[in-house]
């Protein structure tokens, strides 16, 4: 009976070892993709800032046009 219990424990340990090896491999794979994700986020951040600057410029021009056309009251 003791040998059967020992074999059962060994089987569980082998299964755990195989699962841990699989998890390590998945972790390596996920870490290897992180630089690409970071580059994409940086690119999106740059584009967002450019869009915000463009919008701010358009607002300034639109306000100036509205004042020239007397569509808004001048600031006091």
N, C-alpha and C positions, 0 to 999 in steps of 0.2 A: 504494500500500500504506500509506503514511503517513496518508493521509486516513481509511482504514478503521480504523486503530489509534486515531486521534484520535476518530473517531465512537464507537468501542467504549468508550473511556475516558469520553467524555461521557455515554453511555448508562448506564454504571455509576454515574457521579457523580449523574445525575438520579435513578436508582433509590435510591441512598443518601440523597439529599436528601428524597425522598418518605417513606422509612422513618423518617428522623429526625423529620420533621414529624408523622408518625403517633405516634411514641413520645412526642413533646412533648405531644400532645393527650391521650394516655392518662395521662400523668403529671399533667396539670392536672386530669383527671377524678378521679384517685385522691386528689389533694390536697384537692379540694373535699369529699370524703366524710369526711375525717379529723375535722373538728369534731363531726360527728354521732356518730362512733364514740367519740370522747372523752367526749361527754355521756352516752352509754349506759354506758360503763365507770364513770363517776363515779356514775351512778344505781345501778348494781349494787353498787358499793363501799359506798354509803350503806345500801342494803338489807341487805347482808351484815353490816355493823357493827350495825345494828338487831337482826338475828336473833341475833347473838352476845350482845348485851346481854340480850335476852329469855331466851336459854338460860341465861345466868349467873344471872339472877333466878329462874328456875324451879329451878335446882340449889340455890340458897340456901334457897328455900322447901321443897323436897323434903328437904333435910338437916334443916331445923328440924322438919318433920313426923315424920321418922324418929326424931329424938331424943325428941320428945314421946311417941311410941308405944313408946319403949324398944326400937327395932329396931336401934340401933347403940350401941356403947360411946361414952361421952363422951370427948372428946379429953383427953389427959393433959398 
